[in-house]
Amino acid sequence: MKKFIALFLVFSLTTLSANLYAQKRQGANLIVIKKDGQTTVKMELIAVKKNSLLFLDIKGKDISVDIGDINIIYIVERSTVSSSRARRGLLMGGCLGALYGFVSSPTTLPPVWYEQTTGQKVIVCGLLFAVAGAVTGAIVGRKEYKIKTIQIEGMTDSEIQKALDYLRKKARIRDYK
């Protein structure tokens, strides 16, 4: 009976918790500069219509901007650099810590380290420095963004359609008609 209850709990946790992670697909964040110089601050792209873009602003209001009124579109995407920086920090910190543990003399370390073997010092210092490096790398890399620029003004109709197709892939609703 206990095995049945345990299996039921594991099954229910794995199947019912999937909804906890489900989120709506987010559109790309865009900054639009119109031909008259007016800047539309960072907004989420909801849909790409035939001749306009539909945005959701910070207040939750829908805004439609005609393609003919747009000069430049900046696509702001969060970079995946933070995880690679964290991995790089982990690796560099681990190597530096292991090197420090290997070359350190007993007088530079606390008294508790006097009895430790070189291998133990290498492992412990490597782990400590690796954690510090990973945290530092994650903090340094967390605010990096990629910005792609699309200059609408001066484009031919076919180039504008290619740009709209590209933006359609970045929209929350991809197949809006």
C-alpha positions as a Markdown table, in Angstrom:
| # | Residue | x | y | z |
|---|---|---|---|---|
| 1 | Met | 0.0 | 0.0 | 0.0 |
| 2 | Lys | 2.8 | 2.4 | 0.8 |
| 3 | Lys | 4.5 | 1.7 | -2.5 |
| 4 | Phe | 1.2 | 2.5 | -4.3 |
| 5 | Ile | 0.8 | 5.8 | -2.5 |
| 6 | Ala | 4.5 | 6.7 | -3.2 |
| 7 | Leu | 4.0 | 5.9 | -6.9 |
| 8 | Phe | 0.8 | 7.9 | -7.0 |
| 9 | Leu | 2.5 | 10.9 | -5.4 |
| 10 | Val | 5.5 | 10.7 | -7.8 |
| 11 | Phe | 3.2 | 10.4 | -10.8 |
| 12 | Ser | 1.0 | 13.2 | -9.8 |
| 13 | Leu | 3.9 | 15.5 | -9.0 |
| 14 | Thr | 5.5 | 14.9 | -12.4 |
| 15 | Thr | 2.4 | 15.2 | -14.5 |
| 16 | Leu | 0.5 | 18.0 | -12.6 |
| 17 | Ser | 3.5 | 20.2 | -12.1 |
| 18 | Ala | 4.1 | 20.7 | -15.8 |
| 19 | Asn | 1.5 | 23.6 | -15.7 |
| 20 | Leu | 3.6 | 25.4 | -13.2 |
| 21 | Tyr | 6.4 | 25.9 | -15.7 |
| 22 | Ala | 4.2 | 26.8 | -18.7 |
| 23 | Gln | 4.3 | 30.4 | -19.6 |
| 24 | Lys | 3.0 | 32.4 | -22.5 |
| 25 | Arg | 5.4 | 32.9 | -25.3 |
| 26 | Gln | 6.9 | 36.4 | -25.0 |
| 27 | Gly | 7.5 | 38.6 | -28.1 |
| 28 | Ala | 10.8 | 40.4 | -28.7 |
| 29 | Asn | 11.3 | 43.7 | -27.0 |
| 30 | Leu | 11.6 | 46.5 | -29.6 |
| 31 | Ile | 12.6 | 50.1 | -29.6 |
| 32 | Val | 11.0 | 52.0 | -32.5 |
| 33 | Ile | 12.2 | 55.4 | -33.8 |
| 34 | Lys | 9.6 | 57.0 | -36.1 |
| 35 | Lys | 10.4 | 59.2 | -39.1 |
| 36 | Asp | 9.3 | 62.3 | -37.2 |
| 37 | Gly | 11.9 | 61.6 | -34.5 |
| 38 | Gln | 9.5 | 60.3 | -31.9 |
| 39 | Thr | 11.0 | 57.3 | -30.0 |
| 40 | Thr | 8.7 | 54.5 | -28.8 |
| 41 | Val | 10.4 | 53.0 | -25.7 |
| 42 | Lys | 11.0 | 49.3 | -25.3 |
| 43 | Met | 7.8 | 47.4 | -26.0 |
| 44 | Glu | 6.9 | 43.8 | -26.6 |
| 45 | Leu | 6.1 | 42.8 | -30.2 |
| 46 | Ile | 2.7 | 41.1 | -30.2 |
| 47 | Ala | 2.0 | 40.6 | -33.9 |
| 48 | Val | 3.2 | 41.7 | -37.4 |
| 49 | Lys | 0.3 | 42.8 | -39.6 |
| 50 | Lys | 0.5 | 43.4 | -43.3 |
| 51 | Asn | 1.6 | 47.0 | -43.0 |
| 52 | Ser | 1.9 | 47.6 | -39.3 |
| 53 | Leu | 3.3 | 46.3 | -36.1 |
| 54 | Leu | 1.2 | 45.7 | -32.9 |
| 55 | Phe | 2.9 | 46.3 | -29.6 |
| 56 | Leu | 2.1 | 45.9 | -25.9 |
| 57 | Asp | 3.5 | 48.8 | -23.9 |
| 58 | Ile | 4.4 | 48.9 | -20.2 |
| 59 | Lys | 0.9 | 49.9 | -19.1 |
| 60 | Gly | -0.6 | 47.0 | -21.0 |
| 61 | Lys | -2.1 | 49.1 | -23.8 |
| 62 | Asp | -2.0 | 47.9 | -27.4 |
| 63 | Ile | -0.2 | 50.2 | -29.8 |
| 64 | Ser | -0.2 | 49.8 | -33.6 |
| 65 | Val | 2.5 | 51.5 | -35.6 |
| 66 | Asp | 2.4 | 51.8 | -39.4 |
| 67 | Ile | 5.5 | 50.5 | -41.2 |
| 68 | Gly | 5.5 | 53.7 | -43.3 |
| 69 | Asp | 6.0 | 55.8 | -40.2 |
| 70 | Ile | 9.0 | 53.8 | -38.9 |
| 71 | Asn | 12.6 | 54.9 | -39.5 |
| 72 | Ile | 14.6 | 52.4 | -37.3 |
| 73 | Ile | 13.7 | 49.3 | -35.3 |
| 74 | Tyr | 16.0 | 48.0 | -32.6 |
| 75 | Ile | 15.5 | 44.5 | -31.4 |
| 76 | Val | 16.7 | 44.1 | -27.8 |
| 77 | Glu | 17.4 | 40.5 | -26.9 |
| 78 | Arg | 18.8 | 39.2 | -23.7 |
| 79 | Ser | 22.1 | 37.5 | -24.4 |
| 80 | Thr | 23.0 | 34.0 | -23.2 |
| 81 | Val | 26.4 | 35.3 | -22.2 |
| 82 | Ser | 25.7 | 35.0 | -18.5 |
| 83 | Ser | 25.8 | 31.2 | -18.5 |
| 84 | Ser | 28.9 | 31.1 | -20.6 |
| 85 | Arg | 30.5 | 33.7 | -18.4 |
| 86 | Ala | 29.6 | 31.7 | -15.3 |
| 87 | Arg | 31.1 | 28.6 | -16.9 |
| 88 | Arg | 34.2 | 30.5 | -17.8 |
| 89 | Gly | 34.5 | 31.9 | -14.3 |
| 90 | Leu | 34.0 | 28.4 | -12.8 |
| 91 | Leu | 36.8 | 27.0 | -15.0 |
| 92 | Met | 39.2 | 29.9 | -14.4 |
| 93 | Gly | 38.5 | 30.0 | -10.7 |
| 94 | Gly | 38.9 | 26.3 | -10.4 |
| 95 | Cys | 42.2 | 26.3 | -12.2 |
| 96 | Leu | 43.5 | 29.3 | -10.3 |
| 97 | Gly | 42.4 | 27.8 | -7.0 |
| 98 | Ala | 44.0 | 24.5 | -7.8 |
| 99 | Leu | 47.2 | 26.3 | -8.8 |
| 100 | Tyr | 47.1 | 28.3 | -5.5 |
| 101 | Gly | 46.6 | 25.1 | -3.5 |
| 102 | Phe | 49.5 | 23.4 | -5.2 |
| 103 | Val | 52.1 | 26.2 | -4.9 |
| 104 | Ser | 51.0 | 27.7 | -1.5 |
| 105 | Ser | 53.4 | 27.2 | 1.3 |
| 106 | Pro | 52.1 | 26.2 | 4.8 |
| 107 | Thr | 52.9 | 29.7 | 6.1 |
| 108 | Thr | 50.5 | 31.4 | 3.7 |
| 109 | Leu | 47.6 | 29.2 | 4.7 |
| 110 | Pro | 45.7 | 29.0 | 8.0 |
| 111 | Pro | 47.1 | 26.6 | 10.7 |
| 112 | Val | 44.5 | 24.0 | 10.0 |
| 113 | Trp | 46.0 | 23.4 | 6.6 |
| 114 | Tyr | 49.5 | 22.4 | 7.9 |
| 115 | Glu | 48.5 | 18.7 | 8.1 |
| 116 | Gln | 46.7 | 18.6 | 4.7 |
| 117 | Thr | 48.4 | 16.9 | 1.8 |
| 118 | Thr | 49.0 | 18.9 | -1.4 |
| 119 | Gly | 46.2 | 17.0 | -3.2 |
| 120 | Gln | 43.7 | 17.9 | -0.5 |
| 121 | Lys | 44.8 | 21.6 | -0.7 |
| 122 | Val | 44.5 | 21.5 | -4.5 |
| 123 | Ile | 40.9 | 20.1 | -4.4 |
| 124 | Val | 39.6 | 22.4 | -1.7 |
| 125 | Cys | 41.2 | 25.6 | -3.1 |
| 126 | Gly | 40.0 | 24.6 | -6.6 |
| 127 | Leu | 36.5 | 24.1 | -5.4 |
| 128 | Leu | 36.4 | 27.4 | -3.4 |
| 129 | Phe | 37.8 | 29.4 | -6.2 |
| 130 | Ala | 35.6 | 27.7 | -8.7 |
| 131 | Val | 32.5 | 28.7 | -6.8 |
| 132 | Ala | 33.7 | 32.3 | -6.4 |
| 133 | Gly | 34.6 | 32.4 | -10.1 |
| 134 | Ala | 31.2 | 31.1 | -11.2 |
| 135 | Val | 29.3 | 33.6 | -9.0 |
| 136 | Thr | 31.5 | 36.5 | -10.3 |
| 137 | Gly | 31.0 | 35.4 | -13.9 |
| 138 | Ala | 27.3 | 35.2 | -13.5 |
| 139 | Ile | 27.1 | 38.6 | -12.0 |
| 140 | Val | 29.3 | 40.2 | -14.6 |
| 141 | Gly | 27.4 | 38.6 | -17.5 |
| 142 | Arg | 23.9 | 39.1 | -16.3 |
| 143 | Lys | 23.2 | 42.5 | -17.9 |
| 144 | Glu | 24.3 | 41.9 | -21.4 |
| 145 | Tyr | 22.0 | 42.4 | -24.3 |
| 146 | Lys | 22.2 | 41.9 | -28.1 |
| 147 | Ile | 20.7 | 44.7 | -30.2 |
| 148 | Lys | 19.9 | 44.1 | -33.8 |
| 149 | Thr | 19.1 | 47.2 | -35.9 |
| 150 | Ile | 16.7 | 47.2 | -38.8 |
| 151 | Gln | 16.8 | 50.4 | -40.9 |
| 152 | Ile | 13.3 | 50.5 | -42.5 |
| 153 | Glu | 13.6 | 53.9 | -44.2 |
| 154 | Gly | 15.3 | 53.5 | -47.6 |
| 155 | Met | 14.4 | 49.8 | -48.0 |
| 156 | Thr | 12.7 | 48.5 | -51.0 |
| 157 | Asp | 9.3 | 46.7 | -50.7 |
| 158 | Ser | 10.9 | 43.3 | -50.9 |
| 159 | Glu | 13.4 | 44.2 | -48.2 |
| 160 | Ile | 10.7 | 45.5 | -46.0 |
| 161 | Gln | 8.8 | 42.2 | -46.5 |
| 162 | Lys | 11.9 | 40.2 | -45.5 |
| 163 | Ala | 12.3 | 42.4 | -42.4 |
| 164 | Leu | 8.6 | 41.8 | -41.5 |
| 165 | Asp | 9.0 | 38.1 | -41.9 |
| 166 | Tyr | 12.0 | 38.2 | -39.6 |
| 167 | Leu | 10.0 | 40.2 | -37.1 |
| 168 | Arg | 7.1 | 37.8 | -37.4 |
| 169 | Lys | 9.4 | 35.1 | -36.0 |
| 170 | Lys | 10.1 | 37.3 | -33.0 |
| 171 | Ala | 6.4 | 38.2 | -32.3 |
| 172 | Arg | 4.3 | 36.6 | -29.6 |
| 173 | Ile | 1.7 | 35.7 | -32.2 |
| 174 | Arg | 3.5 | 34.5 | -35.2 |
| 175 | Asp | 0.7 | 33.7 | -37.6 |
| 176 | Tyr | -1.5 | 36.7 | -37.2 |
| 177 | Lys | -3.7 | 37.4 | -40.2 |
